[in-house]
């Protein structure tokens, strides 16, 4: 009969202990929750023209699947991006508390999802439908979307009534060279729709008139984002 020694007993004990340790670690790993984009159950919205729009600019730092969206402050790095990123206007978090984040279009188009669950970034067609319903580009449609008054918009904030309740704010934008432009004068808002030229469609509103204009721009540019309910 094989003689059992203290050493063999010790080895068997250590082996069992290791197996138990790996089992516990595995179980903890299985139960570990994956971080997800925080979902605000009280997201402010307004119903207008058979659509339900958020009444604030998007302000998330994670994609819907929980992956972080990089914050890029450096101007040179910003201009060379080909993947999603965000920044605050002037890299100042105080601006973010008012105007939300500025995103390049690569973040808008990322398959991991920029909008919170139950929402999506407004498409070019959805923007066109809204503007048409509010009277068209060459009328007062922009004024019906802009926040009224001069708290955030520069004078004269022409035609601003915000009768739609969408409350667009003049967050300005970030150019391809990383410079920040036009806060308090312009609102620039991405759509989720790319243009055939390799650019993407956006909308702009200006403090000096009540228009809302459609234009295309480079995907590296940083603009605000508005979302609609699915």
trRosetta pair geometry for C-beta under 8 A, 3 or more apart (Angstrom, degrees):
i j d omega theta_ij theta_ji phi_ij phi_ji
4 8 5.7 -118 -155 72 66 130
4 9 6.4 71 168 -52 105 96
5 8 4.9 98 54 7 78 96
5 9 7.0 -139 98 -1 44 88
6 9 5.6 -55 -149 40 33 113
6 10 6.1 38 151 -24 66 106
7 10 5.6 -55 -150 35 30 113
7 11 6.4 32 152 -20 65 103
8 11 5.5 -49 -147 34 35 113
8 12 6.4 35 153 -18 65 104
9 12 5.8 -54 -148 37 31 110
9 13 6.3 33 152 -21 64 107
10 13 5.6 -54 -148 35 31 113
10 14 6.3 30 154 -19 65 105
11 14 5.8 -55 -148 36 30 109
11 15 6.3 32 153 -21 65 106
12 15 5.7 -53 -147 34 31 114
12 16 6.4 29 155 -17 64 105
13 16 5.9 -57 -150 37 30 108
13 17 6.3 31 151 -21 65 108
14 17 5.5 -54 -147 36 32 114
14 18 6.4 35 154 -21 66 103
15 18 5.8 -53 -150 33 30 110
15 19 6.5 30 152 -18 63 105
16 19 5.7 -53 -149 36 33 112
16 20 6.3 33 153 -19 65 107
17 20 5.7 -55 -149 37 31 112
17 21 6.3 34 152 -23 65 105
18 21 5.6 -53 -148 33 32 113
18 22 6.4 28 156 -15 66 105
19 22 6.0 -56 -149 38 29 107
19 23 6.3 32 152 -22 64 108
20 23 5.6 -55 -148 34 31 114
20 24 6.4 31 154 -19 65 104
21 24 5.9 -55 -152 34 30 109
21 25 6.4 28 153 -16 65 107
22 25 5.6 -53 -146 39 33 112
22 26 6.2 37 154 -22 65 106
23 26 5.7 -55 -150 35 29 113
23 27 6.4 27 154 -18 64 105
24 27 5.8 -55 -149 36 31 109
24 28 6.3 30 154 -17 65 106
25 28 5.7 -56 -148 38 31 110
25 29 6.2 33 152 -22 65 106
26 29 5.6 -55 -149 34 31 113
26 30 6.5 31 153 -20 65 103
27 30 5.7 -51 -149 33 34 111
27 31 6.4 17 157 -7 66 110
28 31 6.0 -67 -146 46 31 101
28 32 6.3 51 151 -49 65 95
29 32 5.5 -35 -149 1 33 120
34 65 7.9 -37 142 169 130 71
34 66 5.3 -175 148 24 91 170
35 62 7.0 -110 132 -139 109 155
35 66 4.2 139 92 -159 67 115
36 39 7.7 -17 124 -22 112 97
36 62 7.4 138 162 127 28 142
36 64 7.4 -4 -165 173 87 47
36 65 7.2 -80 -123 -179 74 21
36 66 4.5 -62 -92 -74 38 98
37 60 5.8 18 -156 -164 115 135
37 62 4.4 -169 -97 94 76 105
37 63 6.4 -109 -59 111 122 24
37 64 5.0 -65 9 -116 136 36
37 65 7.7 43 -18 25 99 22
37 66 6.5 -131 -31 -79 61 44
37 113 7.8 -117 -5 103 149 104
37 116 6.0 -152 120 -111 126 71
37 117 7.5 159 71 -20 112 85
38 60 7.4 -168 51 -127 83 96
38 62 7.4 101 4 40 72 126
38 116 8.0 -50 95 -112 48 117
39 116 5.1 130 -117 -166 78 121
39 117 5.6 -32 -101 36 135 103
39 118 7.8 83 -149 19 126 114
40 43 4.7 114 91 -63 106 79
40 116 7.1 -85 27 -102 76 170
43 54 6.0 -57 166 -117 113 99
43 56 7.9 -127 -163 37 78 110
43 116 7.1 -171 -66 55 150 150
43 119 7.6 -80 119 -51 169 142
44 54 6.9 84 81 -160 64 65
44 55 4.5 -65 119 46 106 112
44 56 6.1 82 56 -13 110 104
45 52 5.1 25 170 173 133 95
45 53 6.3 157 -155 81 79 36
45 54 5.7 -55 -99 -98 75 39
45 55 6.2 176 -115 -15 18 91
45 229 6.7 32 -137 -39 154 113
46 52 7.2 176 84 -151 32 58
46 53 5.7 -18 58 61 82 88
46 55 5.3 83 -15 -70 104 111
46 164 6.7 113 117 145 141 67
46 165 3.3 175 -138 108 156 124
46 166 6.0 -125 54 -72 134 49
46 167 7.8 128 -13 -1 141 96
47 51 7.4 169 -151 86 53 39
47 52 5.1 -24 -97 -99 71 79
48 51 6.2 -25 73 63 63 85
48 53 6.6 -28 36 12 104 114
48 130 7.2 59 107 -139 107 98
48 133 7.6 148 148 110 85 137
48 134 7.9 23 159 -72 123 106
48 164 4.6 49 -133 -159 168 85
48 165 6.2 178 -47 42 125 101
48 166 6.8 -79 26 -49 149 97
49 129 6.8 158 144 137 127 88
49 130 5.5 145 71 -123 152 60
49 133 3.6 105 -126 114 131 164
49 134 6.8 -74 -55 -46 139 79
49 164 7.8 -22 -7 -134 106 108
50 133 7.8 -159 23 -102 89 157
51 126 6.6 117 -114 -165 145 104
51 129 7.3 125 -42 102 132 119
51 130 6.2 -58 30 -84 151 100
51 228 5.5 -55 -175 -139 105 130
51 229 7.9 160 -178 41 62 84
52 228 6.1 118 74 -164 58 76
52 229 4.0 2 77 17 119 121
53 122 7.6 8 -118 -73 99 128
53 130 7.8 55 -58 -109 136 144
53 164 7.8 18 41 150 142 112
53 165 7.9 149 65 94 109 88
53 166 5.2 -8 100 -114 147 96
53 226 6.2 6 -165 166 105 120
53 227 7.6 147 -153 89 59 41
53 228 5.5 -41 -97 -100 58 77
54 57 8.0 136 113 -84 121 11
54 58 7.3 84 84 -71 160 69
54 119 7.0 33 -44 -139 115 146
54 226 5.8 -164 60 -160 99 76
54 227 4.9 46 -4 58 126 80
54 228 7.4 -123 -5 -78 77 31
55 165 6.2 -62 -103 149 122 81
55 166 6.1 -158 -117 -153 68 30
55 167 4.8 51 -172 34 91 121
56 59 7.1 -41 137 -7 117 114
56 100 6.3 139 158 -57 89 123
56 167 7.4 -15 -74 89 48 120
57 99 5.9 9 38 171 148 54
57 100 3.1 -145 98 26 104 145
57 101 7.4 -168 132 38 110 47
57 169 6.4 -90 -23 44 117 112
57 171 6.1 41 -58 -45 167 152
57 224 4.4 -69 -135 -160 129 117
57 225 6.5 101 -166 56 79 51
57 226 6.5 -71 -113 -75 55 72
58 100 5.6 108 71 -177 34 141
58 101 6.6 -56 103 49 76 92
58 103 7.2 -13 82 -15 124 132
58 114 7.1 42 171 149 160 105
58 115 7.2 -95 -111 -105 136 64
58 121 7.9 -37 -43 -100 151 91
58 224 7.3 148 31 -176 79 70
58 225 4.1 -23 21 80 128 103
58 226 6.9 -162 -27 -89 90 24
58 227 6.1 83 -75 -20 111 108
59 96 6.5 120 -138 -180 112 91
59 100 4.0 -119 -68 -133 92 82
59 101 5.4 133 -123 -7 54 90
60 69 7.4 86 114 13 80 134
60 101 7.4 -103 42 22 39 136
60 114 7.1 153 67 -178 126 67
60 116 6.8 170 -68 -59 148 87
61 68 6.5 -11 145 -149 87 77
61 69 5.7 -143 -172 48 45 95
61 71 7.0 -22 -138 -55 110 104
61 86 6.8 -126 -114 53 65 143
61 101 7.5 143 -76 -59 71 158
62 66 5.9 -20 178 -149 128 28
62 67 6.6 149 -160 77 78 35
62 68 5.7 -51 -104 -103 76 44
62 69 6.3 -162 -97 -4 18 86
63 66 7.0 -31 73 37 76 22
63 67 4.7 4 37 59 115 90
63 68 7.9 -48 6 10 81 3
63 69 6.1 120 -42 -57 76 94
63 84 7.8 83 -70 93 112 162
63 110 6.1 -92 -109 109 131 134
63 112 3.6 31 159 118 151 118
63 113 5.5 112 -179 66 89 62
63 114 6.4 -58 -121 -88 72 43
64 112 6.2 179 43 150 77 69
64 113 3.2 -21 13 92 127 126
64 114 7.4 -41 -27 4 91 7
64 115 7.0 3 -62 75 118 48
64 116 6.8 144 -104 -131 94 28
64 117 6.2 121 -148 -60 115 72
65 112 4.7 -92 17 -160 116 97
65 113 6.6 116 -21 36 80 105
67 112 5.5 -45 37 -171 125 162
69 84 5.5 -74 -141 129 98 114
69 85 6.6 155 167 -124 88 28
69 86 5.4 55 125 -2 124 110
69 103 7.7 -33 171 -121 149 106
69 107 5.7 53 -146 -129 130 123
69 114 7.7 55 -78 -120 144 86
70 83 7.8 61 25 105 124 108
70 84 7.3 136 32 102 84 69
70 85 4.9 -39 80 -114 92 86
70 86 7.6 162 88 26 46 68
71 85 7.1 119 -124 -168 15 85
71 86 5.9 -43 -105 76 64 80
71 87 6.3 112 -162 -96 74 55
72 77 5.4 -141 -163 110 115 114
72 78 5.0 150 124 -84 123 78
72 81 6.7 -141 -5 -68 175 135
72 85 4.3 3 0 -177 120 142
72 86 7.5 134 21 59 78 30
72 87 5.9 -69 68 -65 64 106
73 78 7.9 -95 120 -49 8 114
73 87 6.2 138 -92 -127 51 113
73 91 4.6 65 -137 -117 103 132
74 77 4.0 64 82 17 112 114
74 78 6.4 -177 89 -17 56 84
74 178 7.1 -57 135 -132 43 147
75 78 5.6 -54 -149 32 29 114
75 79 6.6 24 158 -16 64 107
75 177 6.4 10 176 149 109 60
75 178 2.5 151 -148 108 75 158
75 179 6.9 38 -134 -52 125 52
76 79 6.0 -59 -152 36 31 109
76 80 6.6 14 157 -8 64 113
76 178 6.6 -44 -34 -29 29 149
77 80 6.1 -71 -150 43 30 103
77 81 7.0 55 152 -55 64 90
77 178 7.8 79 52 -92 57 131
78 81 6.0 -34 -161 -13 34 117
78 85 7.0 -146 -122 99 73 148
78 87 7.0 -18 -105 -35 131 145
78 104 7.9 172 -164 -56 83 128
78 174 6.6 -78 174 151 148 130
78 178 4.3 123 57 -99 127 90
78 220 7.3 121 155 174 70 102
78 222 7.4 -42 -167 -36 125 122
79 176 5.2 77 -130 162 89 63
79 177 5.4 18 -87 -115 136 28
79 178 5.4 -77 -36 -35 98 90
79 220 6.4 69 -145 156 39 144
81 85 5.4 -93 -133 6 158 133
81 104 6.0 161 98 13 139 171
81 106 6.6 -139 141 22 107 147
81 220 5.5 142 64 -132 91 96
82 106 6.5 138 165 -92 33 151
82 220 7.8 -44 -84 -84 46 100
83 106 5.2 -180 -170 149 18 145
83 110 7.9 61 -168 -91 74 114
84 103 7.2 -14 -159 -166 89 101
84 104 6.5 -172 -137 67 45 95
84 106 4.5 -144 -69 111 55 88
84 107 3.1 107 -149 -84 104 67
84 108 7.8 173 -115 5 105 42
84 109 7.9 -161 -76 54 104 68
84 110 4.7 -32 -43 -49 143 133
84 114 7.6 -163 -143 -84 143 110
85 103 7.4 164 88 -147 42 60
85 104 5.5 36 52 14 81 115
85 106 7.2 34 7 67 72 114
85 107 6.2 -133 28 -48 26 119
86 101 4.4 9 -175 169 127 132
86 102 6.4 148 -159 77 70 48
86 103 4.9 -31 -98 -94 88 70
86 104 7.7 -139 -79 6 44 70
86 107 6.3 48 -55 -65 85 172
86 222 7.5 115 -142 -138 45 114
87 91 6.1 -52 -173 -88 107 68
87 101 7.0 138 65 -163 25 87
87 102 5.4 -25 65 62 77 101
87 174 6.0 56 61 -47 131 162
87 222 5.9 -33 41 -134 105 160
88 91 5.6 95 66 -138 92 20
88 92 5.4 -131 122 60 127 40
88 93 5.6 -132 -61 -86 168 37
88 95 5.1 133 175 69 102 104
88 96 4.2 -73 -112 -50 113 105
88 101 6.5 -71 -83 -118 57 66
88 102 7.2 125 -130 13 14 93
89 92 6.6 -37 87 44 64 93
89 95 4.2 -107 56 146 98 156
89 96 7.7 175 20 -58 75 61
89 99 6.2 16 -2 70 128 146
89 102 6.2 100 -64 -25 71 126
89 171 6.2 -159 -47 -180 135 77
89 172 5.5 91 -126 64 134 117
89 174 7.4 -156 -111 -57 61 94
89 180 5.5 116 -162 -154 72 134
89 183 5.4 101 177 -80 152 131
90 95 6.1 116 41 -14 100 150
90 180 5.1 -111 -65 44 61 171
90 183 7.7 -49 -22 -22 109 150
92 95 4.7 82 84 0 97 105
92 96 7.5 -170 102 -9 55 84
93 96 5.0 -47 -155 30 49 121
93 97 6.8 56 150 -27 70 93
94 97 5.9 -44 -157 22 36 113
94 98 7.5 19 150 -4 60 103
95 98 6.1 -68 -160 43 39 102
95 99 5.5 -24 168 30 79 115
95 171 7.7 113 170 -147 105 82
95 183 7.2 -66 -138 -130 130 149
96 99 6.7 -77 -115 60 24 73
96 100 6.4 1 -157 -173 62 11
96 101 6.0 19 -130 -75 103 65
98 152 6.9 170 171 -111 128 126
98 169 7.0 -163 148 174 87 156
99 152 8.0 149 -77 -158 95 136
99 169 5.4 -147 -116 111 79 131
99 170 7.9 -68 -112 83 124 40
99 171 3.7 139 -173 -111 127 101
99 172 7.8 4 -173 28 163 79
99 183 7.5 -89 -59 -137 165 106
99 224 6.9 -100 169 -93 92 124
100 171 6.7 -45 53 -105 84 151
100 224 6.1 89 76 -136 120 98
100 225 7.7 -120 132 46 141 73
101 224 7.9 138 85 -120 42 62
101 225 7.9 -9 79 22 83 103
102 171 6.8 176 -75 143 94 122
102 172 7.9 -49 -82 91 135 73
102 173 6.4 140 -139 -139 133 49
102 174 5.2 121 129 -2 152 111
102 222 3.6 62 145 159 116 109
102 223 6.2 97 -152 16 86 3
102 224 6.4 -57 -105 -67 64 52
103 107 4.3 -106 -170 70 113 135
103 108 6.0 127 119 -49 128 83
103 114 6.9 74 -158 -149 166 145
103 190 6.9 -78 78 8 101 145
103 222 6.4 151 65 -145 13 74
103 223 6.9 -43 60 64 65 55
103 224 7.8 76 20 -137 84 17
103 225 5.4 1 31 -27 129 124
104 107 5.7 106 63 5 67 97
104 108 7.6 -123 111 -2 42 91
104 219 6.3 68 170 151 97 64
104 220 5.4 -26 -141 -152 130 32
104 221 6.5 136 -125 69 75 31
104 222 5.5 -51 -67 -85 65 65
105 108 4.8 -46 -151 34 52 120
105 109 5.9 37 155 -11 77 108
105 190 5.7 173 -99 -136 84 138
105 194 7.6 115 162 -93 138 86
105 200 4.4 155 -141 24 157 154
105 219 3.9 -98 58 -147 120 75
105 220 7.6 -53 26 -34 89 20
105 221 7.2 37 -18 54 98 76
105 223 7.8 27 -62 31 79 107
106 109 6.1 -63 -143 47 29 101
106 110 6.6 55 151 -56 62 91
106 219 5.8 86 -46 155 76 113
106 220 7.6 20 -15 -93 110 51
107 110 5.6 -28 -149 -10 34 119
107 114 5.5 92 150 -96 82 129
108 114 5.7 -58 -119 2 35 158
108 121 5.4 146 -156 -168 92 175
108 190 5.1 -115 -79 131 156 148
108 192 5.8 -156 162 -110 108 65
108 200 7.4 137 73 164 141 164
108 225 6.3 -177 -98 -106 102 129
109 192 6.9 138 -88 -158 67 73
109 194 7.1 32 -94 -52 140 110
109 200 7.6 -134 -48 -97 124 146
109 219 7.8 -34 6 -148 134 124
110 113 7.2 -86 97 3 87 19
110 114 6.2 104 47 -50 101 91
114 121 5.9 29 70 -46 118 123
114 225 6.8 -63 135 167 137 167
115 119 4.2 -129 168 103 119 93
115 120 5.0 -175 40 -115 161 23
115 121 5.3 -155 -48 -40 116 67
115 227 4.5 134 -127 -122 117 137
116 119 5.1 47 63 32 76 118
116 227 7.3 129 29 109 80 171
118 229 6.3 -26 153 -142 86 77
118 230 5.7 -124 -169 11 41 109
119 227 4.1 51 164 154 124 130
119 228 6.5 158 -154 80 80 30
119 229 5.9 -57 -101 -101 71 39
119 230 6.4 -133 -93 -30 17 80
120 123 7.8 1 126 -35 117 89
120 192 7.0 -36 159 -36 96 158
120 227 6.2 160 78 -154 23 92
120 228 6.2 -25 61 61 75 80
120 230 5.8 87 -13 -85 105 79
121 190 6.9 -20 -178 103 129 102
121 191 7.2 136 142 -170 99 36
121 192 4.2 128 93 -63 108 109
121 225 5.7 -54 -125 -167 108 113
121 226 7.7 108 -147 79 64 41
121 227 5.7 -60 -92 -100 41 78
122 126 4.7 -129 -162 87 84 127
122 127 5.6 98 145 -56 121 85
122 189 7.6 16 55 149 127 119
122 191 5.8 -76 104 -125 79 73
122 192 6.7 173 84 -6 30 95
122 226 5.5 6 -3 89 126 88
122 227 6.6 -165 -31 -120 77 25
122 228 5.4 90 -86 -16 83 108
123 126 4.6 98 52 6 78 101
123 127 7.1 -137 96 -3 43 85
123 191 5.6 58 -171 -177 26 106
123 192 5.0 -54 -94 51 64 100
123 193 5.1 77 -163 -43 77 108
124 127 5.7 -53 -151 35 32 112
124 128 6.4 32 152 -19 65 106
124 191 4.3 102 -66 138 63 163
124 192 7.6 -124 -19 55 69 58
124 193 3.6 -69 -9 40 110 149
124 201 4.2 38 -94 82 121 154
124 214 7.5 79 -152 -145 97 122
125 128 5.6 -55 -149 37 32 112
125 129 6.3 36 152 -22 66 105
125 193 7.2 114 -9 -58 75 149
126 129 5.6 -48 -145 34 33 114
126 130 6.5 36 154 -20 63 103
126 191 7.6 163 52 -139 91 109
126 228 6.2 -117 176 -9 153 155
127 130 5.8 -56 -152 34 31 112
127 131 6.3 26 155 -16 66 108
127 189 7.9 163 -107 101 132 118
127 191 5.5 -89 -13 -90 135 122
127 201 7.8 -162 41 131 144 119
127 203 5.5 -162 -162 -47 143 134
127 214 7.2 136 117 -99 130 104
128 131 5.9 -56 -145 39 31 108
128 132 6.1 32 157 -20 65 108
128 214 7.3 17 -83 -79 88 144
129 132 5.9 -55 -146 36 27 112
129 133 6.3 28 156 -19 62 109
130 133 5.8 -61 -152 37 28 111
130 134 6.3 13 157 -9 65 112
130 145 7.9 74 145 -87 124 126
130 164 7.8 59 -174 -143 108 149
131 134 5.9 -65 -146 44 30 104
131 135 7.9 -75 173 59 57 53
131 136 6.5 61 147 -132 87 20
131 137 5.9 28 165 -68 134 67
131 141 4.9 68 -152 168 73 155
131 203 8.0 -170 -59 -126 130 138
131 212 5.6 -138 -112 77 118 127
132 135 8.0 -179 -177 45 24 14
132 136 6.0 31 -121 -84 48 63
134 139 7.9 -175 121 83 75 118
134 140 7.7 -112 151 93 96 69
134 141 4.1 111 101 -129 112 86
134 144 4.9 -164 -165 71 128 148
134 145 7.2 26 -169 -45 176 95
134 164 6.3 -33 -100 -72 132 124
135 139 4.0 -106 135 92 113 147
135 140 5.8 14 78 52 155 73
135 141 4.9 -162 61 -64 89 86
135 144 7.3 121 17 -5 118 143
136 139 4.9 80 68 4 86 117
136 141 6.0 -161 68 -33 26 131
137 141 6.5 -58 -96 38 24 138
137 211 6.3 35 175 -158 69 93
137 212 6.3 -112 -128 69 68 69
137 213 6.7 79 -157 -100 114 49
137 214 7.2 -75 -103 -3 135 96
138 211 7.0 -3 -109 -115 36 106
139 210 7.6 -58 126 109 42 110
140 143 4.6 -48 -173 41 82 120
140 144 6.0 88 128 -29 87 96
140 159 5.3 -147 -138 -174 91 131
140 161 7.7 29 164 12 121 120
140 210 4.7 -19 -135 139 60 140
141 144 5.7 -58 -154 33 33 113
141 145 6.8 22 153 -14 65 109
141 210 7.5 132 48 146 41 87
141 211 7.4 31 57 -146 87 38
141 212 5.3 -84 105 17 103 113
142 145 5.8 -66 -154 38 36 107
142 146 6.2 33 155 -25 73 108
142 159 7.0 73 83 92 87 127
142 205 4.8 160 -159 -125 111 99
142 206 7.6 4 168 32 153 65
142 209 7.0 54 73 113 146 77
142 210 4.8 164 70 168 96 46
142 211 4.7 41 -8 100 142 15
142 212 3.8 166 -84 -44 88 77
142 213 8.0 2 -76 -18 133 63
143 146 5.8 -51 -136 30 34 110
143 158 7.0 -83 -89 117 113 61
143 159 3.1 -92 -84 130 143 97
143 160 5.0 -133 -149 -84 76 31
143 161 5.5 54 146 9 97 84
143 210 3.3 -21 -37 -143 109 111
144 161 5.8 -14 -102 63 52 102
144 162 7.0 114 -174 -114 35 11
144 163 4.7 -50 -141 47 88 95
144 164 4.8 87 148 -24 92 101
144 210 7.9 69 -10 -175 65 107
145 162 7.1 1 154 -114 10 56
145 164 5.4 -4 -92 37 57 141
145 166 4.8 -23 -147 64 75 131
145 168 4.9 31 141 -4 93 123
145 205 6.5 -139 86 -83 115 150
145 212 6.2 44 30 -72 143 138
146 153 6.7 47 178 -70 121 151
146 157 6.7 -173 140 -168 140 95
146 159 7.7 92 39 93 129 77
146 160 4.1 -79 94 -121 117 104
146 161 8.0 82 64 32 82 41
146 162 6.2 -97 90 -69 44 80
146 167 7.9 25 169 -147 23 27
146 168 5.1 -60 -103 63 48 99
146 187 7.2 -177 -108 4 88 139
146 205 5.5 -178 -75 162 106 147
146 210 7.7 -120 13 -131 129 67
147 151 7.5 -72 136 53 128 103
147 152 6.2 37 79 48 142 120
147 153 6.6 176 76 -22 93 114
147 160 6.7 4 91 -177 35 131
147 162 5.5 28 -120 -74 30 135
147 167 4.7 45 -81 -155 89 69
147 168 6.4 -140 -16 66 77 44
147 169 5.7 25 -3 -85 133 67
148 157 7.3 123 -154 139 39 134
148 160 4.7 165 -108 128 55 98
148 161 5.7 20 -82 -136 118 19
148 162 4.7 -107 -23 6 90 111
149 153 7.2 132 93 39 49 104
149 157 6.9 -4 90 85 17 164
149 160 7.2 -105 10 104 37 130
150 153 5.9 -92 -122 75 47 76
150 154 7.2 27 -146 -154 92 15
150 155 5.7 4 -116 -68 132 76
150 157 5.8 -155 -85 -3 70 134
152 169 5.4 -32 128 -148 156 95
152 170 5.9 169 138 33 97 93
152 184 6.4 -143 167 -116 59 75
153 157 3.9 91 113 -94 136 117
153 160 6.6 150 43 -46 167 165
153 169 7.9 -140 -56 -147 83 53
153 170 5.2 118 -101 -14 70 130
153 184 6.4 146 -135 -167 27 64
153 185 7.9 100 -153 -101 68 23
153 207 4.9 162 -176 -112 99 103
154 157 7.0 161 79 -51 38 82
154 170 7.4 -73 2 71 80 173
154 184 4.8 84 -37 146 94 100
154 185 5.4 -7 20 -86 129 67
154 207 4.6 32 63 -171 84 171
155 207 7.3 68 83 164 12 124
156 207 7.0 138 51 155 45 86
156 208 6.8 73 38 -121 89 50
157 160 4.5 -39 155 4 99 137
157 207 5.2 -51 -84 -152 53 81
158 207 7.1 102 7 155 78 45
158 208 5.7 25 0 169 124 27
158 209 5.1 -22 73 -110 137 21
158 210 5.4 -108 117 -42 89 80
159 209 6.9 12 16 173 125 42
159 210 2.7 -30 73 -75 154 130
160 210 7.1 -159 -55 -108 49 90
162 165 6.5 84 162 -83 87 23
162 166 7.1 -143 -149 49 79 62
162 167 5.6 41 -143 -85 128 60
166 226 7.4 22 -170 -150 109 153
168 187 4.7 97 162 164 111 175
168 189 7.2 -83 -133 -43 119 135
168 205 5.6 89 114 30 147 153
168 226 7.7 -60 -101 -61 89 142
169 187 6.2 130 85 -98 32 118
169 224 7.7 154 67 -102 85 167
170 182 7.4 -110 178 144 100 82
170 183 6.3 114 127 -172 90 45
170 184 4.9 88 101 -129 134 13
170 185 5.8 142 -170 43 137 21
170 186 5.8 107 -149 62 92 20
170 187 5.1 -96 -102 -55 45 77
170 205 7.6 -113 -91 90 78 96
170 207 6.5 4 -88 -58 148 102
171 183 6.5 -34 180 -121 27 82
171 187 6.1 63 21 -123 77 70
171 188 7.4 -104 71 39 90 72
171 224 4.7 102 52 -57 146 125
172 180 6.3 59 130 177 136 85
172 181 5.7 -178 -170 92 107 45
172 182 4.3 158 -125 81 87 67
172 183 3.5 -61 -23 -66 134 59
172 184 7.3 0 -48 9 105 51
172 185 7.2 59 -87 45 87 80
172 186 6.0 85 -104 65 49 87
172 188 7.3 1 165 12 19 105
173 180 7.5 179 94 -149 35 57
173 181 5.8 -18 64 62 78 90
173 182 6.4 11 22 53 82 112
173 186 7.2 -42 -8 97 100 120
173 188 4.5 0 -62 39 124 145
173 221 6.2 4 172 174 125 102
173 222 5.7 159 -170 85 71 69
173 223 5.2 -15 -117 -92 109 67
173 224 7.9 -102 -89 -12 78 73
174 178 6.7 -18 -179 -151 104 33
174 179 7.2 166 -155 84 62 34
174 180 5.5 -31 -101 -98 73 67
174 181 7.5 150 -101 18 25 80
174 221 6.7 161 82 -168 64 56
174 222 3.2 20 44 43 109 124
174 223 8.0 -134 31 -50 72 42
175 178 7.0 -36 74 32 74 18
175 179 4.8 -1 40 59 116 84
175 180 7.7 -151 5 -77 83 18
175 181 5.9 57 -36 -6 107 124
175 221 6.5 -24 -131 -122 33 87
175 222 8.0 -57 -12 28 19 86
176 218 5.5 9 -75 83 122 153
176 220 5.1 73 -120 89 83 121
176 221 6.2 -49 -59 -75 73 72
180 183 7.1 5 157 -27 108 109
181 186 7.9 3 123 44 86 129
182 185 4.6 -95 -164 64 79 109
182 186 4.1 0 153 27 132 113
182 188 7.8 80 86 -22 133 112
184 207 7.2 11 145 -55 61 143
185 206 6.7 -7 160 -149 75 71
185 207 5.1 -89 -144 3 51 120
185 208 7.9 7 -161 -18 89 92
186 204 5.9 -22 -166 -163 109 103
186 205 6.8 151 -156 78 57 51
186 206 5.6 -17 -102 -102 78 65
186 207 7.4 -92 -61 -13 44 83
187 204 6.7 157 83 -154 58 50
187 205 4.4 7 49 50 105 101
187 224 6.5 -45 -165 32 82 139
188 202 5.9 13 -176 163 86 135
188 203 7.5 164 -153 84 45 47
188 204 5.3 -12 -101 -102 69 85
188 221 7.9 -75 142 144 148 124
188 223 4.2 -99 117 -131 103 108
188 224 6.3 134 79 21 59 85
189 202 6.1 160 81 -166 43 85
189 203 4.9 -14 60 58 98 92
189 204 7.6 177 19 -79 72 38
189 223 6.0 172 -107 156 14 118
189 224 5.2 -42 -99 81 70 92
189 225 6.7 126 -154 -107 77 24
189 226 5.6 -5 -155 3 133 103
190 200 6.6 15 -150 120 98 127
190 201 8.0 107 -164 90 56 51
190 202 5.2 -49 -105 -105 41 95
190 223 4.8 140 -40 80 87 124
190 224 7.4 -168 6 83 79 40
190 225 5.4 -23 48 -96 105 80
191 200 7.0 -162 65 161 76 95
191 201 4.5 -16 45 91 126 95
191 202 6.1 -160 2 -93 79 37
191 203 7.0 82 -43 -17 98 91
193 200 6.7 146 92 -160 45 81
193 201 4.8 -4 81 32 100 119
194 198 7.5 -23 180 -150 115 21
194 199 7.2 163 -162 98 74 33
194 200 4.7 -57 -111 -100 58 80
194 201 7.4 175 -130 -2 10 79
194 219 7.7 -7 -118 -84 103 116
195 198 7.2 -32 81 40 82 24
195 199 4.6 -2 47 72 121 80
195 200 6.0 -169 0 -100 83 19
195 201 5.8 120 -56 -51 95 79
195 216 4.3 -1 -27 -125 156 143
197 216 6.5 107 46 128 124 155
198 219 7.6 -87 153 -19 71 115
199 216 4.1 102 105 159 129 108
199 217 5.6 164 -171 75 121 15
199 218 5.9 -66 -119 -81 96 32
199 219 6.6 -165 -141 -41 46 75
200 216 6.4 163 79 -151 21 82
200 217 6.7 -37 61 60 69 65
200 219 5.5 84 -6 -93 115 81
201 214 6.5 -12 -165 -168 105 95
201 215 7.5 154 -149 87 60 29
201 216 5.5 -47 -91 -95 53 77
202 214 7.7 155 82 -152 40 51
202 215 6.0 -27 65 70 86 75
202 216 7.1 127 15 -118 81 28
202 217 5.5 -15 12 15 132 115
202 223 5.9 -108 -135 -133 139 179
203 212 5.6 5 -175 175 115 100
203 213 6.7 150 -156 76 62 43
203 214 6.0 -31 -99 -95 73 56
203 215 7.8 133 -106 24 26 73
204 212 7.2 166 76 -157 40 56
204 213 5.0 -19 56 59 92 97
204 215 6.5 2 -3 19 115 119
205 211 7.4 -178 -126 89 62 54
205 212 5.4 -24 -83 -105 88 77
205 213 7.9 167 -76 17 39 76
206 209 5.5 32 77 38 108 83
206 211 7.0 11 31 58 102 90
217 221 5.0 -33 139 21 124 152
217 223 7.7 108 69 -37 146 134
218 221 5.1 113 73 -23 82 99
